[in-house]
Amino acid sequence: MNQRYTITNDPIFYVTVVFFALLTTALPSLIGQPTFLLITQTLALFIFLMIALHRQLLRQSLLIVALWLGTQYIVLLLITLWAQERAQLAFPNGFSYGMHYIEWYYNANGALRPDSFAAQPGTRLVELVGITIGSLLTAGLVGVWFLVRAVNFAAFHTGVILLVNENPGAILGALPLWALLRIVGYAGLVVLLAEPLLTSNWNPFFYLQQRRRLAGAAVAFTLLGLLLEAFLPDLWRTFFQ
């Protein structure tokens, strides 16, 4: 007997995920629409994630998020490198934000990293609340918003530094490792916390037994990213300059 067809077992489904990640990132970025960028990315990823997570397909859900975020990061990085002026328009005050990041990278006038807790404590706290409580209360919708936003900024940061750093180690030096680790943790938390509302399963014993590894990994990556952010950025930029 043939296995019953499900859309999440079809490779074309995952090709479609990549296509929409490319489309919803590239088009709004190239036309310089920051709000449109976040809205389209959030809604599209949320719909794809909902399809898999509603069926409690954890591996497929994680694969969807990984494919999406990887594509999103690469596309926005390339746009920043090849069409910097358009990329700047895809972020609120993108030009100033990029210049502040460059000032921090070269330690000009003791500038703060513009995305750090010290520079934006309120924004970063809201981000954490959105990823956790927001995901739990909205089946992941609010969490996805903050997740794709974090990836957009990480890609933009990478591109901005690559454009001004001619050092052979610039590729490694431009990677915000602490942010990427935090994003991995965020992704796991969004998937984990979106599931109860999407599946109507609020049984804590189920999650303790069936989602323990995901919860542990998500929290570990999030905490590791936040911990490294406290001291690694300054060491990272100094080593690779």
MDAnalysis code that builds the backbone (N, CA, C; Angstrom):
import MDAnalysis as mda
import numpy as np

u = mda.Universe.empty(723, n_residues=241, atom_resindex=np.repeat(np.arange(241), 3), trajectory=True)
u.add_TopologyAttr("name", ["N", "CA", "C"] * 241)
u.add_TopologyAttr("resid", np.arange(1, 242))
u.add_TopologyAttr("resname", ["MET", "ASN", "GLN", "ARG", "TYR", "THR", "ILE", "THR", "ASN", "ASP", "PRO", "ILE", "PHE", "TYR", "VAL", "THR", "VAL", "VAL", "PHE", "PHE", "ALA", "LEU", "LEU", "THR", "THR", "ALA", "LEU", "PRO", "SER", "LEU", "ILE", "GLY", "GLN", "PRO", "THR", "PHE", "LEU", "LEU", "ILE", "THR", "GLN", "THR", "LEU", "ALA", "LEU", "PHE", "ILE", "PHE", "LEU", "MET", "ILE", "ALA", "LEU", "HIS", "ARG", "GLN", "LEU", "LEU", "ARG", "GLN", "SER", "LEU", "LEU", "ILE", "VAL", "ALA", "LEU", "TRP", "LEU", "GLY", "THR", "GLN", "TYR", "ILE", "VAL", "LEU", "LEU", "LEU", "ILE", "THR", "LEU", "TRP", "ALA", "GLN", "GLU", "ARG", "ALA", "GLN", "LEU", "ALA", "PHE", "PRO", "ASN", "GLY", "PHE", "SER", "TYR", "GLY", "MET", "HIS", "TYR", "ILE", "GLU", "TRP", "TYR", "TYR", "ASN", "ALA", "ASN", "GLY", "ALA", "LEU", "ARG", "PRO", "ASP", "SER", "PHE", "ALA", "ALA", "GLN", "PRO", "GLY", "THR", "ARG", "LEU", "VAL", "GLU", "LEU", "VAL", "GLY", "ILE", "THR", "ILE", "GLY", "SER", "LEU", "LEU", "THR", "ALA", "GLY", "LEU", "VAL", "GLY", "VAL", "TRP", "PHE", "LEU", "VAL", "ARG", "ALA", "VAL", "ASN", "PHE", "ALA", "ALA", "PHE", "HIS", "THR", "GLY", "VAL", "ILE", "LEU", "LEU", "VAL", "ASN", "GLU", "ASN", "PRO", "GLY", "ALA", "ILE", "LEU", "GLY", "ALA", "LEU", "PRO", "LEU", "TRP", "ALA", "LEU", "LEU", "ARG", "ILE", "VAL", "GLY", "TYR", "ALA", "GLY", "LEU", "VAL", "VAL", "LEU", "LEU", "ALA", "GLU", "PRO", "LEU", "LEU", "THR", "SER", "ASN", "TRP", "ASN", "PRO", "PHE", "PHE", "TYR", "LEU", "GLN", "GLN", "ARG", "ARG", "ARG", "LEU", "ALA", "GLY", "ALA", "ALA", "VAL", "ALA", "PHE", "THR", "LEU", "LEU", "GLY", "LEU", "LEU", "LEU", "GLU", "ALA", "PHE", "LEU", "PRO", "ASP", "LEU", "TRP", "ARG", "THR", "PHE", "PHE", "GLN"])
u.atoms.positions = np.array([
    [0.851, -1.196, 0.000],
    [0.000, 0.000, 0.000],
    [0.889, 1.249, 0.000],
    [0.543, 2.208, -0.832],
    [1.309, 3.434, -0.904],
    [1.120, 4.260, 0.360],
    [2.209, 4.884, 0.763],
    [2.129, 5.746, 1.938],
    [1.220, 6.936, 1.643],
    [0.405, 7.280, 2.611],
    [-0.517, 8.398, 2.423],
    [0.261, 9.692, 2.206],
    [-0.172, 10.430, 1.210],
    [0.519, 11.675, 0.863],
    [0.256, 12.749, 1.915],
    [1.320, 13.395, 2.339],
    [1.210, 14.587, 3.177],
    [2.147, 15.638, 2.602],
    [1.708, 16.863, 2.649],
    [2.463, 17.930, 2.007],
    [3.858, 18.094, 2.602],
    [4.004, 17.805, 3.896],
    [5.301, 17.987, 4.549],
    [6.300, 16.892, 4.195],
    [5.852, 15.852, 3.482],
    [6.768, 14.818, 2.996],
    [7.163, 15.049, 1.542],
    [6.644, 16.097, 0.956],
    [6.914, 16.408, -0.447],
    [8.102, 17.367, -0.540],
    [9.187, 16.987, -1.239],
    [10.340, 17.891, -1.367],
    [9.980, 19.243, -1.970],
    [8.955, 19.255, -2.821],
    [8.545, 20.519, -3.433],
    [8.091, 21.525, -2.375],
    [7.539, 21.018, -1.289],
    [7.101, 21.900, -0.204],
    [8.278, 22.695, 0.350],
    [9.417, 22.028, 0.527],
    [10.585, 22.692, 1.094],
    [11.262, 23.608, 0.072],
    [11.166, 23.243, -1.207],
    [11.627, 24.154, -2.257],
    [10.793, 25.433, -2.225],
    [9.498, 25.275, -1.991],
    [8.601, 26.428, -1.900],
    [8.951, 27.300, -0.698],
    [9.313, 26.674, 0.414],
    [9.742, 27.430, 1.597],
    [10.936, 28.315, 1.251],
    [11.930, 27.730, 0.590],
    [13.123, 28.489, 0.207],
    [12.762, 29.615, -0.762],
    [11.887, 29.306, -1.713],
    [11.489, 30.319, -2.697],
    [10.824, 31.512, -2.022],
    [9.906, 31.248, -1.099],
    [9.215, 32.351, -0.437],
    [10.144, 33.101, 0.515],
    [11.101, 32.413, 1.110],
    [12.091, 33.107, 1.936],
    [12.898, 34.076, 1.080],
    [13.270, 33.617, -0.111],
    [14.009, 34.475, -1.040],
    [13.144, 35.653, -1.494],
    [11.910, 35.355, -1.885],
    [11.023, 36.389, -2.422],
    [10.680, 37.449, -1.382],
    [10.285, 37.011, -0.191],
    [9.840, 37.963, 0.831],
    [10.995, 38.737, 1.455],
    [12.218, 38.265, 1.240],
    [13.389, 39.011, 1.708],
    [13.911, 39.944, 0.625],
    [14.051, 39.429, -0.587],
    [14.668, 40.205, -1.663],
    [13.797, 41.365, -2.135],
    [12.532, 41.090, -2.405],
    [11.676, 42.130, -2.990],
    [11.503, 43.341, -2.079],
    [11.077, 43.163, -0.817],
    [10.930, 44.352, 0.042],
    [12.257, 45.062, 0.301],
    [13.359, 44.300, 0.366],
    [14.666, 44.918, 0.605],
    [15.077, 45.795, -0.569],
    [14.874, 45.294, -1.776],
    [15.297, 46.026, -2.965],
    [14.448, 47.264, -3.226],
    [13.212, 47.259, -2.729],
    [12.383, 48.455, -2.898],
    [12.413, 49.337, -1.646],
    [13.196, 48.915, -0.646],
    [13.412, 49.745, 0.536],
    [12.205, 49.938, 1.416],
    [11.517, 48.843, 1.751],
    [10.307, 48.909, 2.575],
    [10.488, 48.068, 3.844],
    [10.979, 48.657, 4.929],
    [11.272, 47.875, 6.142],
    [10.054, 47.224, 6.776],
    [8.937, 47.932, 6.820],
    [7.732, 47.350, 7.426],
    [7.194, 46.212, 6.571],
    [7.138, 46.429, 5.265],
    [6.685, 45.393, 4.333],
    [7.592, 44.170, 4.415],
    [8.887, 44.399, 4.582],
    [9.851, 43.304, 4.706],
    [9.493, 42.403, 5.879],
    [9.299, 42.996, 7.043],
    [9.002, 42.206, 8.241],
    [7.634, 41.536, 8.169],
    [6.652, 42.242, 7.645],
    [5.299, 41.676, 7.582],
    [5.257, 40.465, 6.660],
    [5.827, 40.586, 5.469],
    [5.778, 39.467, 4.519],
    [6.595, 38.283, 5.013],
    [7.763, 38.547, 5.559],
    [8.579, 37.457, 6.100],
    [7.846, 36.742, 7.230],
    [7.282, 37.514, 8.131],
    [6.606, 36.932, 9.294],
    [5.410, 36.092, 8.885],
    [4.545, 36.637, 8.056],
    [3.333, 35.917, 7.671],
    [3.652, 34.653, 6.886],
    [4.593, 34.741, 5.961],
    [4.918, 33.570, 5.142],
    [5.535, 32.460, 5.987],
    [6.521, 32.798, 6.813],
    [7.143, 31.774, 7.651],
    [6.138, 31.200, 8.639],
    [5.290, 32.043, 9.200],
    [4.285, 31.569, 10.148],
    [3.339, 30.562, 9.496],
    [2.925, 30.816, 8.282],
    [2.015, 29.897, 7.583],
    [2.689, 28.554, 7.331],
    [3.916, 28.585, 6.847],
    [4.635, 27.330, 6.605],
    [4.837, 26.557, 7.906],
    [5.229, 27.268, 8.948],
    [5.454, 26.622, 10.235],
    [4.164, 26.048, 10.793],
    [3.076, 26.760, 10.634],
    [1.785, 26.319, 11.135],
    [1.348, 25.016, 10.472],
    [1.636, 24.870, 9.179],
    [1.254, 23.659, 8.448],
    [1.872, 22.423, 9.094],
    [3.152, 22.516, 9.436],
    [3.845, 21.363, 10.020],
    [3.558, 21.215, 11.508],
    [3.563, 22.312, 12.224],
    [3.448, 22.235, 13.679],
    [2.040, 21.846, 14.113],
    [1.052, 22.203, 13.315],
    [-0.325, 21.813, 13.633],
    [-0.469, 20.297, 13.670],
    [0.377, 19.601, 12.890],
    [0.373, 18.131, 12.858],
    [1.377, 17.537, 13.843],
    [1.972, 18.388, 14.675],
    [2.981, 17.977, 15.659],
    [4.185, 17.315, 14.989],
    [4.556, 17.825, 13.827],
    [5.714, 17.313, 13.093],
    [6.916, 18.175, 13.460],
    [7.597, 17.778, 14.514],
    [8.659, 18.611, 15.074],
    [9.851, 18.736, 14.128],
    [10.330, 17.603, 13.588],
    [11.498, 17.665, 12.702],
    [11.216, 18.517, 11.475],
    [10.044, 18.335, 10.900],
    [9.691, 19.125, 9.719],
    [9.584, 20.609, 10.065],
    [9.064, 20.901, 11.244],
    [8.954, 22.299, 11.675],
    [10.330, 22.940, 11.820],
    [11.241, 22.214, 12.428],
    [12.598, 22.734, 12.599],
    [13.305, 22.877, 11.258],
    [13.052, 21.941, 10.342],
    [13.652, 22.029, 9.008],
    [13.137, 23.255, 8.263],
    [11.849, 23.513, 8.372],
    [11.261, 24.696, 7.729],
    [11.936, 25.966, 8.240],
    [12.055, 26.075, 9.551],
    [12.656, 27.270, 10.144],
    [14.125, 27.399, 9.734],
    [14.861, 26.289, 9.732],
    [16.276, 26.325, 9.360],
    [16.458, 26.752, 7.904],
    [15.674, 26.170, 7.008],
    [15.765, 26.537, 5.592],
    [15.419, 28.003, 5.388],
    [14.366, 28.435, 6.051],
    [13.924, 29.820, 5.895],
    [14.977, 30.802, 6.395],
    [15.438, 30.608, 7.617],
    [16.369, 31.564, 8.207],
    [17.708, 31.564, 7.481],
    [18.167, 30.389, 7.048],
    [19.408, 30.324, 6.288],
    [19.304, 31.078, 4.975],
    [18.206, 30.864, 4.265],
    [17.988, 31.575, 2.999],
    [17.865, 33.072, 3.228],
    [17.105, 33.442, 4.225],
    [16.900, 34.857, 4.547],
    [18.224, 35.546, 4.851],
    [19.052, 34.913, 5.651],
    [20.338, 35.497, 6.031],
    [21.229, 35.698, 4.803],
    [21.337, 34.669, 3.969],
    [22.206, 34.741, 2.792],
    [21.716, 35.796, 1.810],
    [20.406, 35.822, 1.558],
    [19.853, 36.774, 0.594],
    [20.084, 38.213, 1.045],
    [19.791, 38.504, 2.302],
    [19.954, 39.878, 2.777],
    [21.429, 40.267, 2.876],
    [22.282, 39.308, 3.174],
    [23.721, 39.573, 3.178],
    [24.193, 39.958, 1.780],
    [23.764, 39.206, 0.774],
    [24.170, 39.498, -0.603],
    [23.625, 40.843, -1.071],
    [22.404, 41.158, -0.683],
    [21.836, 42.457, -1.056],
    [22.630, 43.588, -0.408],
    [23.037, 43.405, 0.838],
    [23.845, 44.419, 1.517],
    [25.177, 44.618, 0.809],
    [25.764, 43.526, 0.325],
    [27.058, 43.608, -0.351],
    [26.945, 44.202, -1.748],
    [25.899, 43.853, -2.457],
    [25.778, 44.241, -3.866],
    [24.901, 45.467, -4.093],
    [24.043, 45.773, -3.143],
    [23.148, 46.926, -3.292],
    [22.997, 47.598, -1.931],
    [24.098, 48.122, -1.437],
    [24.140, 48.627, -0.067],
    [23.097, 49.715, 0.193],
    [22.940, 50.619, -0.756],
    [21.988, 51.712, -0.549],
    [20.561, 51.197, -0.425],
    [20.220, 50.165, -1.207],
    [18.883, 49.589, -1.098],
    [18.712, 48.883, 0.247],
    [19.750, 48.183, 0.665],
    [19.683, 47.469, 1.945],
    [19.503, 48.444, 3.104],
    [20.170, 49.583, 3.037],
    [20.040, 50.576, 4.106],
    [18.605, 51.071, 4.240],
    [17.914, 51.164, 3.109],
    [16.523, 51.621, 3.133],
    [15.581, 50.573, 3.709],
    [16.057, 49.320, 3.782],
    [15.220, 48.233, 4.304],
    [15.217, 48.183, 5.827],
    [15.944, 49.111, 6.457],
    [15.998, 49.195, 7.916],
    [15.695, 50.627, 8.340],
    [14.994, 50.798, 9.444],
    [14.764, 52.157, 9.948],
    [16.096, 52.839, 10.251],
    [16.321, 54.010, 9.654],
    [17.596, 54.723, 9.833],
    [18.777, 53.818, 9.506],
    [18.638, 53.076, 8.412],
    [19.634, 52.065, 8.065],
    [21.028, 52.617, 7.859],
    [21.142, 53.797, 7.240],
    [22.461, 54.377, 7.005],
    [23.148, 54.699, 8.328],
    [22.425, 55.391, 9.214],
    [23.003, 55.746, 10.517],
    [23.321, 54.504, 11.333],
    [22.432, 53.523, 11.259],
    [22.643, 52.292, 12.019],
    [23.917, 51.594, 11.551],
    [24.089, 51.505, 10.234],
    [25.290, 50.878, 9.692],
    [26.548, 51.630, 10.081],
    [26.493, 52.965, 10.051],
    [27.651, 53.767, 10.423],
    [27.989, 53.589, 11.896],
    [26.983, 53.494, 12.745],
    [27.233, 53.259, 14.174],
    [27.893, 51.898, 14.387],
    [27.491, 50.919, 13.603],
    [28.090, 49.592, 13.738],
    [29.557, 49.621, 13.305],
    [29.840, 50.359, 12.242],
    [31.224, 50.493, 11.778],
    [32.058, 51.243, 12.812],
    [31.497, 52.296, 13.411],
    [32.203, 53.044, 14.455],
    [32.549, 52.135, 15.623],
    [31.594, 51.289, 16.008],
    [31.890, 50.358, 17.097],
    [32.993, 49.395, 16.671],
    [32.909, 48.884, 15.445],
    [33.869, 47.878, 14.985],
    [35.294, 48.425, 15.027],
    [35.467, 49.680, 14.705],
    [36.789, 50.297, 14.730],
    [37.021, 51.096, 16.012],
    [36.121, 50.915, 16.973],
    [36.254, 51.519, 18.304],
    [36.421, 53.033, 18.231],
    [35.678, 53.647, 17.331],
    [35.767, 55.100, 17.183],
    [35.025, 55.785, 18.330],
    [35.766, 56.595, 19.078],
    [35.185, 57.372, 20.186],
    [34.478, 56.489, 21.211],
    [34.941, 55.252, 21.361],
    [34.348, 54.353, 22.338],
    [32.888, 54.044, 22.072],
    [32.505, 53.981, 20.804],
    [31.097, 53.782, 20.432],
    [30.580, 52.432, 20.917],
    [29.313, 52.411, 21.325],
    [28.654, 51.167, 21.711],
    [28.179, 50.423, 20.471],
    [28.162, 49.099, 20.554],
    [27.568, 48.320, 19.464],
    [26.081, 48.630, 19.428],
    [25.532, 49.054, 18.295],
    [24.158, 49.584, 18.280],
    [23.076, 48.578, 18.616],
    [23.385, 47.286, 18.523],
    [22.362, 46.281, 18.844],
    [22.584, 45.647, 20.208],
    [23.475, 46.215, 21.009],
    [23.802, 45.624, 22.306],
    [22.745, 45.964, 23.349],
    [22.780, 45.220, 24.459],
    [21.886, 45.516, 25.573],
    [22.148, 46.912, 26.131],
    [23.418, 47.303, 26.151],
    [23.763, 48.619, 26.691],
    [23.180, 49.743, 25.845],
    [23.149, 49.550, 24.531],
    [22.646, 50.585, 23.627],
    [21.127, 50.572, 23.521],
    [20.532, 49.381, 23.565],
    [19.080, 49.259, 23.397],
    [18.496, 48.280, 24.419],
    [18.558, 48.589, 25.696],
    [18.061, 47.636, 26.704],
    [16.575, 47.339, 26.564],
    [15.783, 48.371, 26.294],
    [14.343, 48.160, 26.164],
    [13.992, 47.290, 24.974],
    [14.610, 47.575, 23.842],
    [14.340, 46.802, 22.625],
    [14.708, 45.342, 22.799],
    [15.840, 45.095, 23.430],
    [16.293, 43.713, 23.605],
    [15.406, 42.956, 24.585],
    [14.940, 43.627, 25.630],
    [14.030, 42.973, 26.576],
    [12.694, 42.651, 25.915],
    [12.193, 43.578, 25.117],
    [10.949, 43.332, 24.383],
    [11.129, 42.152, 23.431],
    [12.295, 42.054, 22.825],
    [12.588, 40.931, 21.931],
    [12.485, 39.600, 22.668],
    [13.078, 39.525, 23.847],
    [13.018, 38.292, 24.634],
    [11.588, 37.952, 25.040],
    [10.837, 38.962, 25.436],
    [9.434, 38.736, 25.809],
    [8.634, 38.279, 24.592],
    [8.895, 38.880, 23.446],
    [8.185, 38.491, 22.233],
    [8.487, 37.072, 21.808],
    [9.746, 36.676, 21.922],
    [10.144, 35.319, 21.545],
    [9.506, 34.286, 22.466],
    [9.391, 34.586, 23.734],
    [8.885, 33.616, 24.710],
    [7.376, 33.752, 24.927],
    [6.980, 34.751, 25.667],
    [5.556, 34.920, 25.980],
    [4.743, 35.204, 24.718],
    [5.306, 36.015, 23.831],
    [4.605, 36.319, 22.590],
    [4.332, 35.083, 21.762],
    [5.307, 34.190, 21.679],
    [5.115, 32.939, 20.927],
    [4.044, 32.077, 21.569],
    [4.071, 31.992, 22.884],
    [3.122, 31.144, 23.606],
    [1.685, 31.631, 23.433],
    [1.486, 32.937, 23.426],
    [0.135, 33.497, 23.389],
    [-0.420, 33.673, 21.983],
    [0.440, 33.626, 20.970],
    [-0.016, 33.878, 19.593],
    [0.324, 32.732, 18.651],
    [0.588, 31.558, 19.191],
    [0.940, 30.384, 18.375],
    [2.192, 30.621, 17.540],
    [3.065, 31.480, 18.034],
    [4.337, 31.710, 17.369],
    [4.395, 32.932, 16.486],
    [3.272, 33.586, 16.230],
    [3.254, 34.707, 15.286],
    [4.155, 35.853, 15.737],
    [4.000, 36.283, 16.980],
    [4.834, 37.375, 17.494],
    [6.293, 36.935, 17.568],
    [6.521, 35.704, 17.986],
    [7.883, 35.200, 18.054],
    [8.557, 35.169, 16.699],
    [7.826, 34.776, 15.667],
    [8.385, 34.749, 14.311],
    [8.779, 36.158, 13.875],
    [7.971, 37.144, 14.226],
    [8.295, 38.541, 13.898],
    [9.666, 38.924, 14.455],
    [9.872, 38.651, 15.741],
    [11.150, 39.012, 16.354],
    [12.289, 38.133, 15.841],
    [11.979, 36.905, 15.487],
    [13.001, 36.000, 14.966],
    [13.522, 36.482, 13.617],
    [12.631, 36.766, 12.679],
    [13.088, 37.209, 11.356],
    [13.740, 38.591, 11.453],
    [13.274, 39.405, 12.378],
    [13.901, 40.712, 12.581],
    [15.346, 40.550, 13.037],
    [15.584, 39.625, 13.962],
    [16.945, 39.385, 14.447],
    [17.851, 38.895, 13.326],
    [17.332, 38.037, 12.461],
    [18.128, 37.528, 11.336],
    [18.436, 38.650, 10.348],
    [17.463, 39.500, 10.076],
    [17.697, 40.628, 9.170],
    [18.850, 41.497, 9.658],
    [18.838, 41.830, 10.932],
    [19.892, 42.684, 11.467],
    [21.240, 41.968, 11.480],
    [21.250, 40.672, 11.784],
    [22.508, 39.923, 11.774],
    [23.122, 39.912, 10.379],
    [22.295, 39.716, 9.358],
    [22.787, 39.715, 7.980],
    [23.298, 41.100, 7.581],
    [22.573, 42.127, 7.976],
    [22.980, 43.497, 7.662],
    [24.304, 43.839, 8.333],
    [24.451, 43.442, 9.593],
    [25.710, 43.681, 10.305],
    [26.870, 43.005, 9.583],
    [26.676, 41.762, 9.193],
    [27.730, 41.022, 8.504],
    [28.133, 41.730, 7.222],
    [27.147, 42.131, 6.432],
    [27.435, 42.799, 5.169],
    [28.144, 44.123, 5.348],
    [27.716, 44.900, 6.323],
    [28.313, 46.217, 6.566],
    [29.797, 46.082, 6.900],
    [30.138, 45.129, 7.743],
    [31.544, 44.949, 8.127],
    [32.367, 44.409, 6.966],
    [31.800, 43.500, 6.184],
    [32.525, 42.971, 5.029],
    [32.854, 44.074, 4.025],
    [31.997, 45.059, 3.918],
    [32.215, 46.137, 2.955],
    [33.376, 47.047, 3.344],
    [33.699, 47.123, 4.615],
    [34.743, 48.061, 5.053],
    [36.010, 47.359, 5.533],
    [35.989, 46.051, 5.637],
    [37.139, 45.306, 6.157],
    [37.792, 44.520, 5.033],
    [39.018, 44.873, 4.686],
    [39.740, 44.198, 3.611],
    [40.668, 43.110, 4.135],
    [40.639, 42.873, 5.420],
    [41.451, 41.813, 6.019],
    [41.028, 40.458, 5.470],
    [41.995, 39.546, 5.176],
    [41.631, 38.212, 4.683],
    [40.698, 37.451, 5.620],
    [40.760, 37.766, 6.893],
    [39.874, 37.097, 7.845],
    [38.562, 37.820, 8.058],
    [38.235, 38.721, 7.126],
    [37.044, 39.551, 7.294],
    [35.766, 38.738, 7.357],
    [35.718, 37.643, 6.614],
    [34.490, 36.845, 6.590],
    [34.169, 36.331, 7.986],
    [35.187, 35.793, 8.662],
    [34.968, 35.320, 10.025],
    [34.735, 36.483, 10.982],
    [35.497, 37.540, 10.803],
    [35.373, 38.679, 11.696],
    [34.037, 39.383, 11.596],
    [33.415, 39.290, 10.424],
    [32.129, 39.961, 10.227],
    [30.960, 39.158, 10.773],
    [31.163, 37.875, 11.002],
    [30.071, 37.036, 11.499],
    [29.777, 37.358, 12.967],
    [28.583, 37.775, 13.285],
    [28.226, 38.016, 14.693],
    [27.872, 36.685, 15.365],
    [28.896, 35.943, 15.740],
    [28.702, 34.585, 16.246],
    [27.718, 34.548, 17.406],
    [27.834, 35.500, 18.323],
    [26.947, 35.555, 19.491],
    [25.485, 35.718, 19.058],
    [25.259, 36.537, 18.044],
    [23.891, 36.755, 17.561],
    [23.357, 35.514, 16.856],
    [24.211, 34.842, 16.086],
    [23.766, 33.645, 15.369],
    [23.408, 32.526, 16.344],
    [24.189, 32.374, 17.404],
    [23.863, 31.367, 18.420],
    [22.550, 31.711, 19.121],
    [22.367, 32.977, 19.408],
    [21.116, 33.412, 20.041],
    [19.922, 33.163, 19.117],
    [20.108, 33.376, 17.832],
    [19.036, 33.153, 16.861],
    [18.671, 31.678, 16.786],
    [19.670, 30.800, 16.859],
    [19.387, 29.356, 16.882],
    [18.512, 29.023, 18.086],
    [18.864, 29.586, 19.235],
    [18.045, 29.371, 20.425],
    [16.653, 29.943, 20.280],
    [16.564, 31.141, 19.722],
    [15.259, 31.760, 19.487],
    [14.383, 30.872, 18.606],
    [14.975, 30.328, 17.554],
    [14.208, 29.488, 16.624],
    [13.607, 28.289, 17.345],
    [14.412, 27.646, 18.186],
    [13.905, 26.510, 18.949],
    [12.797, 26.906, 19.905],
    [12.951, 28.058, 20.553],
    [11.924, 28.522, 21.489],
    [10.613, 28.845, 20.778],
    [10.700, 29.450, 19.610],
    [9.484, 29.785, 18.864],
    [8.724, 28.522, 18.482],
    [9.442, 27.525, 17.965],
    [8.794, 26.260, 17.591],
    [8.177, 25.600, 18.818],
    [8.929, 25.546, 19.897],
    [8.461, 24.897, 21.121],
    [7.229, 25.590, 21.702],
    [7.267, 26.908, 21.783],
    [6.201, 27.649, 22.453],
    [4.994, 27.903, 21.555],
    [5.160, 27.725, 20.257],
    [4.015, 27.870, 19.349],
    [3.138, 26.628, 19.351],
    [3.711, 25.498, 19.718],
    [2.999, 24.223, 19.587],
    [1.742, 24.095, 20.449],
    [1.740, 24.498, 21.716],
    [0.532, 24.274, 22.530],
    [-0.739, 24.865, 21.930],
    [-0.674, 26.092, 21.469],
    [-1.871, 26.733, 20.927],
    [-2.263, 26.147, 19.571],
    [-1.265, 25.779, 18.765],
    [-1.564, 25.229, 17.443],
    [-2.132, 23.817, 17.518],
    [-1.768, 23.079, 18.545],
    [-2.218, 21.687, 18.668],
    [-3.271, 21.500, 19.751],
    [-3.570, 22.568, 20.490],
    [-4.507, 22.499, 21.629],
    [-4.051, 21.482, 22.667],
    [-2.756, 21.316, 22.767],
    [-2.180, 20.385, 23.738],
    [-1.388, 21.191, 24.766],
    [-1.965, 21.353, 25.936],
    [-1.323, 22.116, 27.000],
    [-0.850, 21.212, 28.136],
    [-0.736, 19.941, 27.861],
    [-0.317, 18.977, 28.878],
    [1.172, 19.146, 29.172],
    [1.554, 19.614, 30.351],
    [2.974, 19.844, 30.636],
    [3.796, 18.568, 30.616],
    [3.187, 17.430, 30.943],
    [3.936, 16.172, 30.954],
    [4.349, 15.764, 29.537],
    [3.520, 16.087, 28.563],
    [3.881, 15.797, 27.169],
    [5.157, 16.544, 26.786],
    [5.224, 17.807, 27.138],
    [6.383, 18.614, 26.748],
    [7.619, 18.239, 27.554],
    [7.425, 17.838, 28.798],
    [8.558, 17.382, 29.597],
    [9.148, 16.091, 29.052],
    [8.294, 15.245, 28.502],
    [8.748, 13.958, 27.982],
    [9.175, 14.028, 26.516],
    [8.366, 14.697, 25.699],
    [8.574, 14.662, 24.258],
    [9.375, 15.846, 23.708],
    [9.437, 16.922, 24.427],
    [10.109, 18.123, 23.915],
    [11.255, 18.569, 24.822],
    [11.684, 17.667, 25.695],
    [12.729, 18.027, 26.653],
    [14.041, 18.397, 25.954],
    [14.425, 17.616, 24.951],
    [15.696, 17.885, 24.261],
    [15.646, 19.215, 23.518],
    [14.525, 19.473, 22.853],
    [14.394, 20.743, 22.139],
    [14.435, 21.914, 23.109],
    [13.711, 21.791, 24.220],
    [13.690, 22.870, 25.206],
    [15.087, 23.123, 25.766],
    [15.794, 22.050, 26.096],
    [17.139, 22.196, 26.638],
    [18.089, 22.847, 25.650],
    [18.027, 22.403, 24.393],
    [18.909, 22.964, 23.370],
    [18.582, 24.427, 23.097],
    [17.292, 24.742, 23.019],
    [16.886, 26.118, 22.728],
    [17.328, 27.071, 23.831],
    [17.104, 26.680, 25.068],
    [17.515, 27.524, 26.192],
    [19.036, 27.642, 26.244],
    [19.734, 26.535, 25.995],
    [21.196, 26.547, 26.047],
    [21.784, 27.481, 24.986],
    [21.285, 27.393, 23.761],
    [21.796, 28.260, 22.697],
    [21.477, 29.727, 22.979],
    [20.285, 29.977, 23.490],
    [19.914, 31.360, 23.804],
    [20.815, 31.933, 24.890],
    [21.000, 31.180, 25.960],
    [21.846, 31.655, 27.058],
    [23.301, 31.780, 26.631],
    [23.771, 30.824, 25.804],
    [25.152, 30.891, 25.324],
    [25.361, 32.138, 24.473],
    [24.405, 32.414, 23.597],
    [24.512, 33.612, 22.777],
    [24.526, 34.878, 23.610],
    [23.659, 34.939, 24.614],
    [23.610, 36.115, 25.483],
    [24.873, 36.243, 26.325],
    [25.396, 35.105, 26.792],
    [26.623, 35.124, 27.590],
    [27.816, 35.578, 26.757],
    [27.951, 35.018, 25.561],
    [29.064, 35.400, 24.692],
    [28.983, 36.868, 24.297],
    [27.766, 37.369, 24.184],
    [27.587, 38.768, 23.795],
    [28.172, 39.719, 24.830],
    [28.310, 39.243, 26.056],
    [28.816, 40.102, 27.124],
    [30.301, 40.414, 26.965],
    [31.066, 39.505, 26.311],
    [32.510, 39.747, 26.219],
    [33.116, 39.438, 24.853],
    [32.467, 38.588, 24.040],
    [33.080, 38.161, 22.784],
    [33.166, 39.247, 21.718],
    [32.165, 40.116, 21.530],
    [32.244, 41.081, 20.426],
    [33.529, 41.897, 20.396],
    [33.972, 42.423, 21.536],
    [35.185, 43.236, 21.554],
    [36.415, 42.403, 21.220],
    [36.493, 41.182, 21.747],
    [37.611, 40.304, 21.417],
    [37.577, 39.919, 19.943],
    [36.392, 39.661, 19.444],
    [36.197, 39.219, 18.057],
    [36.678, 40.287, 17.067],
    [36.249, 41.509, 17.276],
    [36.608, 42.580, 16.340],
    [38.105, 42.883, 16.412],
    [38.682, 42.825, 17.628],
    [40.107, 43.104, 17.782],
    [40.950, 42.056, 17.075],
    [40.556, 40.807, 17.183],
    [41.325, 39.713, 16.592],
    [41.294, 39.757, 15.069],
    [40.145, 40.120, 14.491],
    [39.990, 40.021, 13.042],
    [40.187, 41.340, 12.299],
    [40.446, 42.425, 13.023],
    [40.677, 43.694, 12.323],
    [41.972, 43.648, 11.522],
])
